[in-house]
Amino acid sequence: MKISINWLKDYVPVTETPQELASLLCNIGFNIESIEILPDDAVIDVEVTSNRPDCLSHIGIAREVAAATGRELTLPKVKFEPLKKDITSLVSVEIAESNLCGRYTARLIEGVKIGPSPSWMTKRLEAIGLRSVNNVVDATNYAMMETGQPPHAFDYNKIKDGKIIVRLAKQNEKIVSIDGTNCQLQPDMLVITDPTGPVAVAGVMGGLDTEVSASTTNILLEEASFNPVITRKTSRALNLPSEAAYRLGRGVDIEQIDWASQRTAQLIVQVAGGKIVEGVIDAYPAKAENIRMVPMRISRVKKILGIEIPPQTIFEILRGLGFSPQKPENDKILCTIPSWRPDITREIDLIEEVARIHGYDKLGITQKINIEVAPVDRRQQITSKTADCLNSCGFYETITPGFNTEQVAKLIAPKPADTHLAVRDENSKSSNMLRSTLIGSLLEILSRNIHAGTRGIKIYELANVFQKTPDGKHTEHSSLAILCDCDFQIIRGAIETVIKNIAPSANISVNPANVFWAKTGAQILVNGILFGTAGVIKDTILSAMDIKVPLVCAAEINFNMLLDLPQEQIKAKPLPKFPSIIRDLSLITDEQVKWSKIEEIVNSKAPAELEELKFVGIYRGKPIPSGKKSVTISLCFRDEDGTLKHEIVDTWQKEIVSALSSSIGAELRLA
C-alpha cells in the first residue's frame, strides 16, 4: 500500500521526516518496502498483512499513526445539497445471492460533465502509481485509496431500467471488462447485471459497455461488500487483478459502506459537477447488531509482556485505537471493537495491540533464558514407543491432511453425510469432509505410490479423527491406522506388537466381524474391550481408487484407549536353562473352522510345559480336498526343571491332535 505523506496529512498531523515516519510504522508492526522522495512529496510503500484490510487506505494508516503518536484523527466531512427526487423510482437493487453479497448501495448523480481531473487529484493518484483516466473515474479511485472501500461508477443511461441484480453467472455468459479482456464467466462467479445481462464482474472489474465515457451525464454509483473468497477466486480464474479485487478479496468494513458512498459521491460532484439525487438504495439483507465486546485483564498484560504498563497508558492506547474502552473495573477493561477491526476477537489480540503501540523496543531483554526441563508425558512416551515398534516392523509414517473428499468418504464409511463433519464448499471445493477414519487417507497414499511403481508398501498414520453425533455435535479422538499391500498376518503382527509393547500382559484377540470397508473383517479386542477393526480392503474400493494390487490389508485402533491401558513394570527373567522342543503340525480342517477355535482346543489340552502356540500359515490346493484347508501351527514345549524327552512330547502331541480331531474333525496332514 503506497502512502503519500502529503495526502496522509489531510487526516493526521505529520511532523516526522519520511524516514522517521517509516520507522514509526515499522515499530508498530508494518514492514516498509520502500521510501520514494518526490520533488514536493514522499511516498512510503507499506506492507499490510492479510488480516489488516483496514490499513489498505490512507485513513487506515492515519488511524495507526494517530494511535501511535496520540494525535487527533480528522475524517473528511461529508456534506452536499441533494437533488429532490424519488430515487426508488429511478434505481432498484436485487441481491439474489445474499450469502455472497452482504450489502449493496446505489446512488444516482445527475448532470456530471466528464473531463480531466484537477491537478491536486491527479498528482496524488500518480504519486501512488495510479494513472489519471477522467474526473469521475479518478474520483472513485481517490475515494478507494482514501477510505479503503472500492466504489464503481456505471453510466446510468446504459443500465436497463436502472435495475441492478447481483447473482451468479449463467453458463456461457460473457463480458468484456473495462481493460478489454474477454471474460468467459463460470456459474461459480458473482456478477452484477441489469435485466439484459452482466455489466460487471462483482468486486473485480466493471464492463466495457457500461463504463463512464465522454458522453456520460448520469452516474449510478456502486458501493458494496462481496464475499472475499469468491472475489479472490474469480479474479484469479479470469486473470483479472485490480485494486478493487485486492481490497474486496480481503474484506471491507460493511458498516461504513454508506458513509463511503456519500464520500465518493461528494468527490465526484466536487470534480465533475452535477447533483446527487436524494436518498440511497441500500440492500442490506443480513443487517444485524454487530457490537463486539472483548474484555482484557490488566494483570494479564504484565504476565504476557513481562513489563509493567500503567493502567492509564493501556487505557489511552485502547482509546486511541478506537476500541472505546470502559474504565478499569476489578482489573478488567471492556472494549467495544469497531467494525473495521475484524481481527480483534480475543483478549490476547488486545494485549498484542497494547504491546505494538506501547513499543516492542520497551519489552525487556535478559542475558539468560531459564528453561524448565519437564519429563516426557505418557502420551509422548506411548507415541514414541508406537513409532519405534512400527518402524521395526517395516512401516513408514505418513502425515496427511485432515480432510477426505466426498468420494473417498463414501467408499470407507456408511452414510458419510451423517457421520462426517464438513466445511463449507467455498472453503474447500473437493476435500471438505473431516476424517472419521484414517483408512481413506492411507489408501490415497498407497494409490500414489503404486502409480509411481513402488511395491511392498507398509505405512501408518497417527492423527485425530472426528465423528458426528446424532445431536449434530461431534466426538474427537486420536486414531492409529496401518496399511500394507501384503498378507493380513503382517498387519495383525504389527498391531499386536504395538499393544504388547505398551501392555505386555494384555490379552489380545482378533475376532471375525463385519467391517464396512473390508471384504473380510475383524474386531480387535484388548482384555475383552473393542479397540478397533482390521481387515482386507474390498475389491470395489481398490478398483474405485485405481489400486491394482491383489491384496491390501489395514487396521485401525483407538489410540486414546492405548493410553488408558494400565502401566506395567517390565520384568526380566533369566534365559531358559534347558532346551525346547518344537513341533510343527499341519492340520486339515473344514474351511469354516476359525483359528480362535483351534487355539482354544490346543490350550485346553496342552500341558503346562507348552510355552508358545503360533499360527504359521494356511494352504489351499492340491492335494487338499475342496472345502478344506491346511492350517500349520507350531507348538513350543519347554520344561524349566529339566530336559524334555521326545517320548513325553509325543504323548502330549497325540492328546492335542486327538482333541482337535474329536472337536472339529481335524486330520493330521502327513505329507
HELIX and SHEET records of a PDB file:
HELIX    1   1 ILE A    5  LEU A    8  1                                   4    
HELIX    2   2 PRO A   18  ASN A   27  1                                  10    
HELIX    3   3 PRO A   53  CYS A   55  5                                   3    
HELIX    4   4 HIS A   58  THR A   69  1                                  12    
HELIX    5   5 ILE A   87  SER A   89  5                                   3    
HELIX    6   6 SER A  119  ALA A  127  1                                   9    
HELIX    7   7 ASN A  135  THR A  147  1                                  13    
HELIX    8   8 TYR A  156  LYS A  158  5                                   3    
HELIX    9   9 LYS A  160  GLY A  162  5                                   3    
HELIX   10  10 LEU A  208  THR A  210  5                                   3    
HELIX   11  11 PRO A  228  ALA A  237  1                                  10    
HELIX   12  12 GLU A  243  LEU A  248  1                                   6    
HELIX   13  13 ILE A  254  GLN A  256  5                                   3    
HELIX   14  14 ILE A  257  ALA A  272  1                                  16    
HELIX   15  15 ILE A  298  LEU A  305  1                                   8    
HELIX   16  16 PRO A  311  GLY A  320  1                                  10    
HELIX   17  17 GLU A  347  HIS A  358  1                                  12    
HELIX   18  18 TYR A  360  LYS A  362  5                                   3    
HELIX   19  19 ARG A  378  SER A  392  1                                  15    
HELIX   20  20 GLU A  406  ILE A  412  1                                   7    
HELIX   21  21 PRO A  416  THR A  419  1                                   4    
HELIX   22  22 ILE A  439  HIS A  451  1                                  13    
HELIX   23  23 PHE A  488  ILE A  502  1                                  15    
HELIX   24  24 ASP A  539  ALA A  544  1                                   6    
HELIX   25  25 PHE A  559  LEU A  563  1                                   5    
HELIX   26  26 TRP A  595  LYS A  605  1                                  11    
HELIX   27  27 HIS A  646  ILE A  664  1                                  19    
SHEET    1   A 3 LYS A   2  SER A   4  0                                        
SHEET    2   A 3 ASP A  41  GLU A  47 -1                                        
SHEET    3   A 3 ASN A  31  LEU A  38 -1                                        
SHEET    1   B 5 SER A  92  ILE A  95  0                                        
SHEET    2   B 5 LYS A 163  LEU A 168  1                                        
SHEET    3   B 5 LEU A 190  ASP A 194 -1                                        
SHEET    4   B 5 GLY A 197  VAL A 201 -1                                        
SHEET    5   B 5 MET A 205  GLY A 206 -1                                        
SHEET    1   C 4 PRO A 151  ASP A 155  0                                        
SHEET    2   C 4 ASN A 218  PHE A 226 -1                                        
SHEET    3   C 4 CYS A 101  GLU A 110 -1                                        
SHEET    4   C 4 LYS A 275  ILE A 276 -1                                        
SHEET    1   D 4 PRO A 151  ASP A 155  0                                        
SHEET    2   D 4 ASN A 218  PHE A 226 -1                                        
SHEET    3   D 4 CYS A 101  GLU A 110 -1                                        
SHEET    4   D 4 ILE A 281  ALA A 283 -1                                        
SHEET    1   E 2 LYS A 174  VAL A 176  0                                        
SHEET    2   E 2 ASN A 182  GLN A 184 -1                                        
SHEET    1   F 2 ARG A 292  ARG A 297  0                                        
SHEET    2   F 2 LYS A 332  ILE A 337 -1                                        
SHEET    1   G 7 TYR A 396  GLU A 397  0                                        
SHEET    2   G 7 LYS A 458  LYS A 468  1                                        
SHEET    3   G 7 HIS A 474  CYS A 484 -1                                        
SHEET    4   G 7 CYS A 553  ASN A 558 -1                                        
SHEET    5   G 7 ILE A 529  ILE A 537 -1                                        
SHEET    6   G 7 ALA A 518  VAL A 526 -1                                        
SHEET    7   G 7 ILE A 508  PRO A 512 -1                                        
SHEET    1   H 2 PHE A 403  ASN A 404  0                                        
SHEET    2   H 2 MET A 433  LEU A 434 -1                                        
SHEET    1   I 4 LEU A 610  TYR A 619  0                                        
SHEET    2   I 4 LYS A 628  PHE A 637 -1                                        
SHEET    3   I 4 ILE A 581  ASP A 590 -1                                        
SHEET    4   I 4 GLU A 667  LEU A 668 -1                                        
END                                                                             
